[in-house]
Amino acid sequence: MICKDEVCIDGTSLTIDEVVLVAEKKWGVRLADSAVPRIKASWDAVLSILNDDNTIAYGIKTGFGDLASVIIPQTENEKLQLNLIRSHAAGVGRPFPEKIVRAMLLLRANSLSRGYSGVRLEVVQTLIDMLNKGAVPVVPEKGSVGASGDLAPLAHIALVMVGEGEAYYAGERMSGGKAMELAGITPIKLKAKDGLALINGTQAMTALATFAIRDARDIIRAAEITAAMSFEALNGNDSPFDPRVSEVRPHNGQIRVAEDMRNILNGRSESSERKLQDAYTLRCIPQVLGAALDAVEYTAGVVETEINSVTDNPLIFQEGGKAVSISGGNFHGEPIALAMDILAIAIHEVSSMAERRIARLIDHNLSGLPPFLTEDSGLNSGYMIAQYVAAALVSENKILCHPASVDSIPTSANQEDHVSMGMNAAAKVGRVIDNVFKVLGIEYLLSAQALEFIGERRVGEMVEKAYEILREEIPPLKGDRPPYPDIEKSEKILRERAIKICTKS
């Protein structure tokens, strides 16, 4: 929940939008008062388990993974937790962007604040302090198989919490200990279950998934705008957007996209030259974009549930005044893995349809417009190669849409014999999203150029507005020039300005 100018976390009410505000906009974070007694009670429960000679609890009195049968003396517990963090910080590859690591810190703190993880209040507060004071761990992108949590990525965060590893502070990369010192944060000493609770969760893949949902929602709005512009340039028949069509097939996404298309096209002139039935990429916009929208909102529900879930192991409960440690599998990333695979496929379909509209715009046999949207074609090639680029991006997305969740490689001496590959699923959906935005940027650029050739025919008011926004920075194509600067600029304008003209969210 948002409390004044900061986000309060209590483990149950954090939203996708709030994660973005903290991670990207660097809003402050505060632990809700209601979470404090729960965290303290959970730690007290761990202490009672430690002091009960008749209780064996995984990760508290034992080793980890396939070493769960090894009993660890209580005098070695602090060393056990520190060794866990050191040994698991094995990630490789480029560091995650700062906003993704900030999201990880927030999500881990939020999960621990539920009070079922058996950590000390000091641990949760340190995560919050790192967010508020700008000590951001260096976390390599690769190394998680998405079961037993995102062990390697989260271990790199915990390593900084104990004053080791590497971190960024004020834009500079340095040792974790120095970053914590400059930020005025005292490194923690891990006790009992602290280390295990810090790394046994799905917060790395969920951080990526959170931003994927934000971007996917933007893609739907962007695609409505670019589709409407192509629709106008090709003089489409808008009868498929009639509300009666969707009323008899009442999928929420289809209903909403049809309504959006009616709003965007509002004010267009009548025309006797429209076909009775258009090609599917014009006629089926509500059905395809609507299905993608429904998939986005389904996956958003999965992600928001995961944001407010307890995903470590074992879980600490108190029943009848007695502390109970229960080993389970909430760390398994299958919900996020499946959701991100679905999201990748759904968002890819948006670009697949857009590329076919691009191809139609440049083909004078289909569009009735000048070949490749240029005057004096032959001497000029116009936007011929822009369609090649869109085709290449869509083809790459087809490869990236192969589901990661169908793969599994056993780990930990076959103790962890089925893994989710949720990190791979969440990482590649980001690449799909980037490609889709680029394809839509190309459609935006080319559809605006196509509108130069439609004469006096009046287009929808929002289409006209989107056209004007683009033309403020990109002039019409009069003769050949390198398209790449215009393509890059078109995508940027679409992301930052054009989608805002469609007020539905």
C-alpha positions as a printed NumPy array, in Angstrom:
array([[  0.   ,   0.   ,   0.   ],
       [  1.104,   3.572,  -0.653],
       [  1.604,   5.55 ,   2.551],
       [  2.118,   9.237,   1.745],
       [  5.157,   9.349,  -0.57 ],
       [  6.432,   5.851,   0.131],
       [  5.315,   2.264,  -0.196],
       [  4.477,   0.388,   3.002],
       [  5.013,  -3.364,   2.842],
       [  3.118,  -5.858,   4.958],
       [  3.522,  -9.033,   2.905],
       [ -0.038,  -9.104,   1.645],
       [ -0.906,  -5.996,  -0.372],
       [  2.044,  -5.051,  -2.59 ],
       [  1.05 ,  -4.391,  -6.215],
       [  2.852,  -4.573,  -9.54 ],
       [  2.587,  -0.799,  -9.915],
       [  4.136,  -0.252,  -6.473],
       [  7.048,  -2.543,  -7.293],
       [  7.722,  -0.442, -10.4  ],
       [  7.543,   2.787,  -8.386],
       [ 10.126,   1.559,  -5.893],
       [ 12.379,  -0.223,  -8.375],
       [ 12.367,   2.279, -11.232],
       [ 11.256,   5.573,  -9.699],
       [ 13.132,   4.92 ,  -6.431],
       [ 10.228,   5.576,  -4.115],
       [ 10.927,   5.011,  -0.434],
       [  9.922,   1.86 ,   1.436],
       [  8.662,   1.426,   4.967],
       [  7.747,  -1.703,   6.894],
       [  4.126,  -1.588,   8.011],
       [  3.651,  -1.587,  11.779],
       [  1.424,  -4.66 ,  11.521],
       [  4.325,  -6.733,  10.146],
       [  6.688,  -6.176,  13.073],
       [  5.027,  -8.482,  15.651],
       [  4.624, -11.226,  13.058],
       [  8.318, -11.141,  12.179],
       [  9.342, -11.14 ,  15.838],
       [  7.014, -14.012,  16.678],
       [  8.39 , -16.052,  13.769],
       [ 11.95 , -15.513,  14.997],
       [ 10.939, -16.513,  18.511],
       [  9.499, -19.717,  17.033],
       [ 12.844, -20.511,  15.373],
       [ 14.614, -19.99 ,  18.702],
       [ 12.25 , -22.452,  20.36 ],
       [ 12.97 , -25.017,  17.637],
       [ 16.703, -24.508,  18.11 ],
       [ 16.391, -25.098,  21.822],
       [ 14.217, -28.213,  21.467],
       [ 16.555, -31.214,  21.396],
       [ 13.752, -33.456,  20.15 ],
       [ 13.086, -31.437,  16.983],
       [ 15.007, -31.753,  13.734],
       [ 14.268, -28.869,  11.337],
       [ 15.624, -28.673,   7.797],
       [ 18.087, -25.84 ,   7.236],
       [ 17.989, -24.846,  10.875],
       [ 19.657, -27.907,  12.352],
       [ 20.714, -29.651,   9.135],
       [ 22.657, -29.115,   5.935],
       [ 20.949, -28.141,   2.68 ],
       [ 19.615, -29.917,  -0.392],
       [ 20.994, -33.446,  -0.618],
       [ 22.909, -32.711,   2.619],
       [ 19.673, -32.462,   4.63 ],
       [ 20.585, -35.642,   6.5  ],
       [ 23.698, -34.015,   8.002],
       [ 22.961, -32.707,  11.514],
       [ 24.726, -29.428,  12.321],
       [ 25.605, -28.582,  15.966],
       [ 23.942, -25.409,  17.23 ],
       [ 27.369, -23.906,  17.889],
       [ 28.038, -24.051,  14.124],
       [ 24.739, -22.526,  13.049],
       [ 26.018, -19.047,  12.239],
       [ 28.85 , -20.512,  10.18 ],
       [ 26.339, -22.784,   8.425],
       [ 24.256, -19.812,   7.305],
       [ 27.259, -17.772,   6.149],
       [ 28.738, -20.741,   4.263],
       [ 25.382, -21.17 ,   2.534],
       [ 25.492, -17.616,   1.202],
       [ 29.106, -17.805,   0.138],
       [ 28.769, -21.147,  -1.628],
       [ 25.575, -20.249,  -3.461],
       [ 26.811, -16.904,  -4.862],
       [ 27.835, -18.584,  -8.119],
       [ 26.012, -16.501, -10.75 ],
       [ 27.573, -15.654, -14.095],
       [ 26.948, -13.212, -16.938],
       [ 26.187,  -9.516, -17.1  ],
       [ 24.735,  -7.86 , -14.005],
       [ 20.997,  -7.286, -13.861],
       [ 19.916,  -3.659, -14.336],
       [ 19.64 ,  -1.735, -11.079],
       [ 15.843,  -1.573, -11.257],
       [ 15.594,  -5.371, -11.378],
       [ 17.828,  -5.792,  -8.318],
       [ 15.856,  -3.13 ,  -6.461],
       [ 12.707,  -5.087,  -7.276],
       [ 14.335,  -8.238,  -5.875],
       [ 15.195,  -6.448,  -2.618],
       [ 11.641,  -5.171,  -2.26 ],
       [ 10.001,  -8.499,  -3.083],
       [ 12.216, -10.422,  -0.67 ],
       [ 11.533,  -7.95 ,   2.136],
       [  7.811,  -8.12 ,   1.42 ],
       [  7.745, -11.915,   1.504],
       [  9.74 , -12.105,   4.738],
       [  7.396,  -9.587,   6.361],
       [  4.561, -12.135,   6.253],
       [  6.099, -13.728,   9.338],
       [  6.43 , -17.352,   8.21 ],
       [ 10.14 , -17.371,   7.357],
       [ 11.76 , -17.261,  10.782],
       [ 14.092, -14.339,  10.22 ],
       [ 14.988, -11.507,  12.528],
       [ 13.484,  -8.051,  12.123],
       [ 17.016,  -6.778,  11.506],
       [ 17.212,  -8.815,   8.288],
       [ 14.053,  -7.322,   6.812],
       [ 15.052,  -3.817,   7.844],
       [ 18.466,  -4.202,   6.225],
       [ 16.827,  -5.03 ,   2.884],
       [ 14.662,  -1.923,   3.239],
       [ 17.661,   0.228,   4.211],
       [ 19.546,  -0.933,   1.118],
       [ 16.622,   0.24 ,  -1.016],
       [ 16.229,   3.576,   0.726],
       [ 19.941,   4.356,   0.949],
       [ 21.003,   3.137,  -2.478],
       [ 23.256,   0.141,  -1.827],
       [ 22.372,  -2.077,  -4.794],
       [ 24.065,  -5.496,  -5.058],
       [ 25.722,  -6.613,  -8.273],
       [ 23.696,  -9.671,  -9.303],
       [ 24.71 , -11.708, -12.382],
       [ 21.866, -12.55 , -14.752],
       [ 22.483, -16.279, -15.166],
       [ 22.576, -19.202, -12.782],
       [ 19.046, -19.927, -11.572],
       [ 17.093, -23.035, -12.569],
       [ 14.045, -21.703, -10.732],
       [ 13.612, -24.387,  -8.08 ],
       [ 14.68 , -24.143,  -4.468],
       [ 14.145, -20.567,  -5.492],
       [ 16.484, -18.262,  -7.371],
       [ 19.358, -19.445,  -5.221],
       [ 22.345, -17.95 ,  -7.038],
       [ 20.895, -14.469,  -7.766],
       [ 19.517, -14.043,  -4.254],
       [ 22.79 , -15.251,  -2.719],
       [ 24.575, -12.344,  -4.406],
       [ 22.162, -10.   ,  -2.605],
       [ 22.686, -11.718,   0.741],
       [ 26.445, -11.585,   0.235],
       [ 26.319,  -7.783,   0.232],
       [ 24.108,  -7.837,   3.319],
       [ 26.941,  -9.505,   5.245],
       [ 29.478,  -7.011,   3.877],
       [ 30.911,  -9.138,   1.089],
       [ 30.372,  -9.423,  -2.672],
       [ 29.964,  -6.369,  -4.898],
       [ 27.474,  -3.538,  -5.07 ],
       [ 26.73 ,  -0.222,  -6.729],
       [ 26.583,   2.96 ,  -4.723],
       [ 26.039,   6.394,  -6.296],
       [ 26.569,   4.851,  -9.714],
       [ 29.954,   3.318,  -8.864],
       [ 30.703,  -0.393,  -8.66 ],
       [ 32.661,  -1.386,  -5.555],
       [ 32.975,  -4.026,  -2.853],
       [ 29.8  ,  -4.824,  -0.979],
       [ 31.374,  -3.848,   2.324],
       [ 32.375,  -0.416,   1.038],
       [ 28.93 ,   0.21 ,  -0.471],
       [ 27.249,  -0.652,   2.825],
       [ 29.674,   1.609,   4.688],
       [ 29.075,   4.564,   2.359],
       [ 25.328,   4.02 ,   2.626],
       [ 25.559,   4.02 ,   6.418],
       [ 24.256,   0.452,   6.773],
       [ 25.785,  -2.01 ,   9.222],
       [ 26.242,  -5.486,   7.669],
       [ 24.316,  -8.222,   9.423],
       [ 25.558, -11.404,  11.064],
       [ 23.404, -14.311,   9.952],
       [ 21.753, -16.465,  12.58 ],
       [ 19.625, -19.622,  12.648],
       [ 17.492, -19.488,   9.457],
       [ 18.47 , -16.039,   8.124],
       [ 20.661, -17.159,   5.233],
       [ 18.319, -19.871,   3.993],
       [ 15.322, -17.538,   4.103],
       [ 17.162, -14.874,   2.125],
       [ 17.958, -17.082,  -0.875],
       [ 15.171, -19.676,  -0.892],
       [ 12.61 , -17.716,  -2.915],
       [ 11.379, -16.769,  -6.395],
       [ 12.085, -13.048,  -6.177],
       [ 14.576, -12.797,  -9.058],
       [ 12.277, -14.317, -11.666],
       [  9.313, -12.451, -10.164],
       [ 11.165,  -9.139, -10.405],
       [ 11.635,  -9.71 , -14.13 ],
       [  8.027, -10.844, -14.444],
       [  6.776,  -7.665, -12.767],
       [  8.368,  -5.443, -15.387],
       [  7.249,  -7.81 , -18.142],
       [  3.639,  -7.304, -17.065],
       [  4.052,  -3.524, -16.992],
       [  5.553,  -3.531, -20.487],
       [  3.053,  -6.036, -21.879],
       [  0.156,  -3.822, -20.828],
       [  1.829,  -0.933, -22.645],
       [  2.229,  -3.122, -25.724],
       [ -1.502,  -3.741, -25.945],
       [ -2.205,   0.002, -25.859],
       [  0.541,   0.68 , -28.396],
       [ -0.745,  -2.04 , -30.71 ],
       [ -4.258,  -0.589, -30.627],
       [ -2.856,   2.737, -31.825],
       [ -0.653,   1.329, -34.587],
       [ -3.327,  -1.125, -35.723],
       [ -5.844,   1.71 , -35.96 ],
       [ -3.426,   3.805, -38.014],
       [ -2.825,   0.942, -40.469],
       [ -6.566,   0.294, -40.494],
       [ -7.198,   3.883, -41.553],
       [ -4.441,   3.866, -44.151],
       [ -5.952,   0.721, -45.678],
       [ -9.506,   2.125, -45.43 ],
       [-10.722,  -0.749, -43.295],
       [-14.349,  -1.653, -42.701],
       [-15.073,  -1.029, -39.015],
       [-18.15 ,  -3.267, -38.745],
       [-16.107,  -5.955, -36.863],
       [-15.821,  -3.483, -33.98 ],
       [-19.605,  -3.305, -33.58 ],
       [-20.355,  -4.156, -29.936],
       [-22.936,  -6.737, -30.993],
       [-20.156,  -8.88 , -32.464],
       [-18.362,  -9.17 , -29.125],
       [-21.55 ,  -9.511, -27.096],
       [-22.104, -12.972, -28.552],
       [-18.488, -13.998, -27.868],
       [-17.984, -12.178, -24.584],
       [-14.297, -12.566, -23.829],
       [-13.286,  -9.586, -21.708],
       [-10.245,  -8.72 , -23.804],
       [-12.149,  -8.827, -27.079],
       [-14.898,  -6.587, -25.698],
       [-12.39 ,  -4.066, -24.415],
       [-10.245,  -3.953, -27.568],
       [-13.323,  -3.534, -29.777],
       [-14.428,  -0.64 , -27.584],
       [-10.958,   0.902, -27.726],
       [-10.909,   0.611, -31.5  ],
       [-14.276,   2.357, -31.744],
       [-12.948,   5.178, -29.567],
       [ -9.684,   5.522, -31.467],
       [-11.477,   5.553, -34.822],
       [-14.203,   7.912, -33.669],
       [-14.686,  10.768, -36.131],
       [-13.532,   8.937, -39.276],
       [-15.35 ,   9.744, -42.484],
       [-17.743,   7.414, -44.269],
       [-16.448,   5.735, -47.419],
       [-18.142,   3.766, -50.182],
       [-14.829,   2.204, -51.2  ],
       [-14.414,  -0.094, -48.218],
       [-14.388,  -3.845, -48.713],
       [-17.208,  -5.946, -47.371],
       [-14.632,  -8.074, -45.526],
       [-11.03 ,  -7.126, -44.816],
       [ -8.037,  -9.393, -44.291],
       [ -7.82 , -10.959, -40.846],
       [ -5.096,  -8.617, -39.607],
       [ -7.675,  -5.811, -39.891],
       [-10.913,  -7.664, -39.264],
       [ -9.729,  -9.739, -36.289],
       [ -7.947,  -7.046, -34.276],
       [-10.331,  -7.435, -31.293],
       [-10.054, -11.211, -31.314],
       [ -6.243, -11.367, -31.457],
       [ -5.331,  -8.327, -29.348],
       [ -8.177,  -9.203, -27.001],
       [ -6.865, -12.73 , -26.47 ],
       [ -3.397, -11.318, -25.844],
       [ -4.857,  -8.846, -23.354],
       [ -6.655, -11.639, -21.503],
       [ -3.376, -13.56 , -21.313],
       [ -1.574, -10.484, -19.979],
       [ -4.159, -10.007, -17.245],
       [ -4.118, -13.7  , -16.346],
       [ -0.346, -13.632, -15.965],
       [ -0.586, -10.365, -14.019],
       [ -2.798, -12.173, -11.516],
       [ -0.217, -14.928, -11.137],
       [  2.583, -12.42 , -10.633],
       [  0.66 , -10.335,  -8.108],
       [ -0.154, -13.482,  -6.121],
       [  3.53 , -14.44 ,  -6.157],
       [  4.572, -10.948,  -5.049],
       [  2.607, -11.452,  -1.829],
       [  3.524, -15.083,  -1.21 ],
       [  5.936, -16.815,   1.147],
       [  8.287, -18.794,  -1.082],
       [ 11.04 , -20.115,   1.166],
       [ 11.514, -23.409,   2.993],
       [ 10.942, -24.553,   5.641],
       [  7.978, -22.466,   6.744],
       [  7.515, -21.608,  10.392],
       [  4.041, -21.858,  11.921],
       [  2.784, -21.591,  15.476],
       [  0.015, -23.947,  16.489],
       [ -1.356, -24.217,  19.998],
       [  1.567, -22.276,  21.388],
       [  4.079, -24.652,  19.785],
       [  6.455, -23.76 ,  16.945],
       [  6.179, -26.   ,  13.912],
       [  8.657, -26.183,  11.014],
       [  7.126, -27.561,   7.815],
       [  9.208, -28.423,   4.774],
       [  7.364, -27.766,   1.532],
       [  7.943, -26.621,  -2.022],
       [  6.786, -23.014,  -2.279],
       [ 10.186, -22.111,  -3.713],
       [  9.376, -23.949,  -6.954],
       [  9.024, -21.401,  -9.754],
       [  6.495, -23.282, -11.904],
       [  3.7  , -20.676, -11.558],
       [  5.982, -17.902, -12.835],
       [  7.615, -20.141, -15.448],
       [  4.302, -21.12 , -17.022],
       [  2.94 , -17.583, -16.791],
       [  5.98 , -16.071, -18.507],
       [  5.885, -18.671, -21.279],
       [  2.225, -17.825, -21.862],
       [  3.015, -14.111, -21.808],
       [  5.787, -14.485, -24.387],
       [  3.488, -16.334, -26.778],
       [  0.629, -13.863, -26.31 ],
       [  2.773, -10.781, -26.845],
       [  4.512, -12.351, -29.828],
       [  1.138, -12.7  , -31.533],
       [  0.742,  -8.923, -31.328],
       [  3.91 ,  -8.443, -33.381],
       [  3.086, -11.288, -35.741],
       [ -0.142,  -9.549, -36.699],
       [  1.528,  -6.129, -36.895],
       [  4.206,  -7.422, -39.283],
       [  1.5  ,  -8.676, -41.655],
       [ -0.121,  -5.241, -41.646],
       [  3.29 ,  -3.702, -42.385],
       [  3.672,  -6.073, -45.339],
       [  0.215,  -5.101, -46.573],
       [  1.005,  -1.377, -46.313],
       [  4.069,  -1.62 , -48.565],
       [  2.49 ,  -3.973, -51.134],
       [  0.728,  -1.744, -53.671],
       [ -1.235,  -4.746, -54.985],
       [ -2.938,  -5.069, -51.6  ],
       [ -2.93 ,  -1.506, -50.315],
       [ -3.647,   0.654, -53.365],
       [ -0.871,   2.9  , -52.049],
       [  2.441,   3.703, -53.786],
       [  4.898,   0.778, -53.778],
       [  6.881,   0.713, -50.527],
       [  5.154,   3.955, -49.522],
       [  7.405,   6.186, -51.583],
       [  6.976,   8.489, -54.529],
       [  9.032,   7.688, -57.622],
       [  9.439,   4.047, -56.575],
       [ 12.167,   2.278, -58.445],
       [ 14.509,   5.171, -58.053],
       [ 13.501,   5.093, -54.379],
       [ 13.164,   1.875, -52.373],
       [ 11.183,   3.579, -49.614],
       [ 10.357,   1.355, -46.662],
       [ 11.095,  -1.954, -48.386],
       [ 13.734,  -3.019, -45.879],
       [ 11.784,  -1.85 , -42.822],
       [  9.478,  -4.8  , -43.454],
       [ 12.51 ,  -7.11 , -43.648],
       [ 13.525,  -5.907, -40.202],
       [ 10.059,  -6.523, -38.798],
       [ 10.087, -10.009, -40.314],
       [ 13.474, -10.739, -38.735],
       [ 12.256,  -9.624, -35.309],
       [  9.084, -11.698, -35.555],
       [ 11.109, -14.728, -36.637],
       [ 13.444, -14.29 , -33.664],
       [ 10.431, -14.129, -31.37 ],
       [  9.203, -17.472, -32.688],
       [ 12.451, -18.999, -31.419],
       [ 12.205, -17.183, -28.08 ],
       [  8.606, -18.345, -27.603],
       [  9.682, -21.958, -27.236],
       [  8.567, -22.577, -23.639],
       [ 11.329, -22.736, -21.048],
       [  9.028, -24.467, -18.57 ],
       [  8.994, -27.722, -20.556],
       [ 12.679, -28.203, -19.748],
       [ 14.138, -29.604, -16.543],
       [ 17.644, -30.639, -15.527],
       [ 17.918, -32.299, -12.08 ],
       [ 20.201, -30.642,  -9.517],
       [ 21.625, -31.268,  -6.033],
       [ 22.543, -34.92 ,  -6.567],
       [ 19.062, -35.594,  -7.988],
       [ 17.33 , -34.408,  -4.797],
       [ 15.917, -31.524,  -6.785],
       [ 14.838, -33.693,  -9.693],
       [ 12.364, -31.339, -11.38 ],
       [ 13.093, -27.647, -11.82 ],
       [ 10.988, -24.886, -13.379],
       [ 13.511, -22.926, -15.471],
       [ 11.405, -19.943, -14.427],
       [ 14.344, -17.555, -14.636],
       [ 14.921, -18.507, -18.271],
       [ 11.225, -17.999, -19.001],
       [ 11.198, -14.591, -17.33 ],
       [ 14.458, -13.478, -18.961],
       [ 13.484, -14.334, -22.519],
       [ 10.048, -12.727, -22.325],
       [ 11.898,  -9.451, -21.862],
       [ 13.642, -10.006, -25.198],
       [ 10.304, -10.804, -26.829],
       [  8.804,  -7.593, -25.447],
       [ 11.714,  -5.522, -26.76 ],
       [ 11.282,  -7.021, -30.239],
       [  7.523,  -6.451, -30.203],
       [  7.95 ,  -2.779, -29.363],
       [ 10.371,  -2.453, -32.273],
       [  7.908,  -4.055, -34.681],
       [  5.155,  -1.737, -33.451],
       [  7.524,   1.211, -33.854],
       [  7.991,   0.203, -37.491],
       [  4.232,  -0.082, -37.989],
       [  3.776,   3.343, -36.396],
       [  6.321,   4.879, -38.773],
       [  4.989,   3.183, -41.9  ],
       [  1.314,   3.708, -41.161],
       [  1.969,   7.429, -40.665],
       [  3.713,   7.485, -44.048],
       [  0.771,   5.635, -45.594],
       [ -1.612,   8.286, -44.31 ],
       [  0.224,  10.802, -46.495],
       [ -1.405,   9.173, -49.53 ],
       [ -5.073,   8.882, -48.545],
       [ -6.149,  12.287, -49.81 ],
       [ -8.903,  14.189, -48.049],
       [-10.418,  11.185, -46.309],
       [-10.882,  12.012, -42.615],
       [ -9.396,   9.596, -40.081],
       [-10.341,   8.974, -36.449],
       [ -9.517,  11.706, -33.963],
       [ -7.039,   9.612, -31.967],
       [ -5.416,   8.37 , -35.155],
       [ -4.942,  11.96 , -36.221],
       [ -3.445,  12.772, -32.827],
       [ -1.022,   9.827, -33.016],
       [  0.003,  10.916, -36.508],
       [  0.641,  14.494, -35.331],
       [  2.761,  13.314, -32.39 ],
       [  5.016,  11.348, -34.732],
       [  5.254,  14.17 , -37.249],
       [  6.478,  16.567, -34.575],
       [  9.81 ,  14.731, -34.746],
       [  9.833,  12.682, -37.965],
       [  9.033,  14.298, -41.32 ],
       [  7.337,  12.387, -44.15 ],
       [  9.591,  10.342, -46.408],
       [ 10.044,  12.283, -49.665],
       [ 13.094,  10.42 , -50.965],
       [ 15.292,   7.635, -49.651],
       [ 17.138,   8.221, -46.396],
       [ 18.52 ,   5.723, -43.854],
       [ 15.452,   4.472, -41.942],
       [ 17.195,   3.334, -38.779],
       [ 17.165,   6.698, -36.938],
       [ 13.456,   7.122, -37.713],
       [ 12.667,   3.565, -36.609],
       [ 14.458,   4.088, -33.3  ],
       [ 12.757,   7.43 , -32.772],
       [  9.342,   6.073, -33.744],
       [  9.567,   3.314, -31.14 ],
       [ 10.556,   5.831, -28.473],
       [  7.684,   8.187, -29.347],
       [  5.24 ,   5.28 , -29.32 ],
       [  6.376,   4.063, -25.895],
       [  6.565,   7.445, -24.226],
       [  3.834,   9.54 , -25.822],
       [  1.544,   7.927, -28.357],
       [  0.141,   5.208, -26.096],
       [ -1.074,   7.867, -23.69 ],
       [ -3.705,   9.095, -26.148],
       [ -5.632,   5.874, -25.537],
       [ -6.967,   6.568, -22.064],
       [ -8.356,   3.109, -21.395],
       [ -6.137,   1.044, -19.085]])
